[in-house]
Amino acid sequence: RKGTNYCQPPGSTLDVNGHSTHVMGIIAAKEFGLCDALVQNGLVTFKPVKVLGDNGGGSFQWLADAIVAEDVENRQLLNAKTFVVCNMSLGGGTAKVTAVENALKASRDLGVIYCVASGNTSQFGVNYPGNSQYVLATAAIGQDLKRASFSTFGPEVQNAQPGVAINSTYPGQRFASMSGTSMATPFQSALCAIALSRWGAVLA
């Protein structure tokens, strides 16, 4: 679906950083994305929502504005008996932001599922908004199924997914290997979409 850019000043949804292209490939890339079969059969659609600038930085107010605005369409989708899963491979600091908390609560009450990266600090203290009670915080594990050395940890973490040396799509019609809880989070988002498409419910 057509995307929206909530950055200021506004611009296109084109990914020049590469981060979101890599993340989205894990979910929906043709032939290897976890939800590829569902996408090909029209059971899952996706929409780019840009809240970070081309340099990877942004504002929590941009994020809050995006959540509120996107819920207009989300409400329509949920009323049509479909589901909405939002992947947030982003975060910063540990302090909760009132505008974002209010937006997340209202959205979560609608039925939107938020999967959010726990952070890459290697330390205790899940980054915000991963530490919000309205989201599913995702940590990263390696091939040994142990916590990745960089993965932030804390009581808010509800799941862990592969996040070390993940190969996925990248701008320029190529592939790249990247590590981070940003890579783990789309695994969780995809699993939520798969569960919802099969059973209509997900543990949250």
CORBEL-V899941 format. One record per pair of residues at least 24 apart in sequence whose ideal C-beta (glycine too) atoms are under 6 Angstrom apart, sorted by the first residue. I is the first residue (numbers start at 1). GAP is how many residues later the second one is. D is the distance in whole Angstrom. If there is no record, write none. Layout:
i=I gap=GAP d=D
i=I gap=GAP d=D
//
This chain:
i=1 gap=44 d=6
i=1 gap=46 d=4
i=3 gap=44 d=6
i=3 gap=45 d=3
i=4 gap=45 d=6
i=5 gap=45 d=4
i=6 gap=45 d=5
i=6 gap=56 d=5
i=6 gap=59 d=5
i=6 gap=60 d=4
i=7 gap=46 d=5
i=7 gap=55 d=6
i=13 gap=35 d=5
i=13 gap=37 d=5
i=16 gap=38 d=5
i=17 gap=37 d=6
i=17 gap=39 d=5
i=18 gap=152 d=5
i=18 gap=153 d=5
i=21 gap=148 d=5
i=21 gap=149 d=6
i=21 gap=150 d=5
i=22 gap=146 d=5
i=22 gap=148 d=6
i=22 gap=156 d=5
i=23 gap=66 d=5
i=23 gap=163 d=5
i=25 gap=143 d=4
i=25 gap=144 d=3
i=26 gap=142 d=5
i=26 gap=160 d=4
i=27 gap=159 d=5
i=27 gap=162 d=6
i=27 gap=163 d=5
i=29 gap=140 d=5
i=34 gap=156 d=4
i=35 gap=155 d=5
i=35 gap=158 d=5
i=38 gap=159 d=6
i=43 gap=154 d=5
i=44 gap=149 d=6
i=60 gap=37 d=4
i=60 gap=40 d=5
i=63 gap=37 d=6
i=64 gap=35 d=4
i=64 gap=36 d=5
i=64 gap=39 d=5
i=67 gap=36 d=4
i=67 gap=40 d=5
i=68 gap=35 d=5
i=71 gap=36 d=5
i=74 gap=38 d=5
i=75 gap=35 d=6
i=78 gap=32 d=6
i=78 gap=33 d=5
i=83 gap=113 d=4
i=84 gap=28 d=5
i=85 gap=28 d=5
i=85 gap=104 d=5
i=85 gap=107 d=5
i=85 gap=108 d=5
i=86 gap=26 d=6
i=86 gap=28 d=5
i=87 gap=28 d=5
i=87 gap=98 d=6
i=87 gap=99 d=5
i=87 gap=102 d=4
i=88 gap=28 d=4
i=89 gap=28 d=5
i=89 gap=93 d=4
i=89 gap=96 d=5
i=91 gap=26 d=6
i=91 gap=28 d=5
i=91 gap=36 d=4
i=91 gap=37 d=6
i=91 gap=39 d=5
i=92 gap=35 d=6
i=93 gap=35 d=6
i=94 gap=31 d=5
i=94 gap=34 d=6
i=96 gap=32 d=6
i=100 gap=29 d=6
i=104 gap=28 d=6
i=104 gap=30 d=4
i=105 gap=29 d=5
i=108 gap=26 d=4
i=113 gap=79 d=5
i=113 gap=91 d=6
i=115 gap=70 d=5
i=115 gap=73 d=5
i=115 gap=74 d=4
i=117 gap=64 d=4
i=117 gap=65 d=5
i=117 gap=68 d=5
i=118 gap=34 d=5
i=118 gap=39 d=5
i=118 gap=63 d=5
i=119 gap=33 d=3
i=120 gap=30 d=5
i=120 gap=60 d=5
i=120 gap=61 d=6
i=121 gap=31 d=5
i=122 gap=28 d=5
i=124 gap=29 d=6
i=124 gap=30 d=5
i=125 gap=29 d=6
i=126 gap=26 d=6
i=126 gap=28 d=4
i=126 gap=30 d=4
i=127 gap=25 d=6
i=131 gap=25 d=4
i=138 gap=46 d=5
i=138 gap=47 d=4
i=138 gap=50 d=5
i=140 gap=41 d=5
i=140 gap=44 d=4
i=151 gap=30 d=6
i=159 gap=29 d=6
i=161 gap=26 d=4
i=161 gap=27 d=5
i=162 gap=25 d=6
//
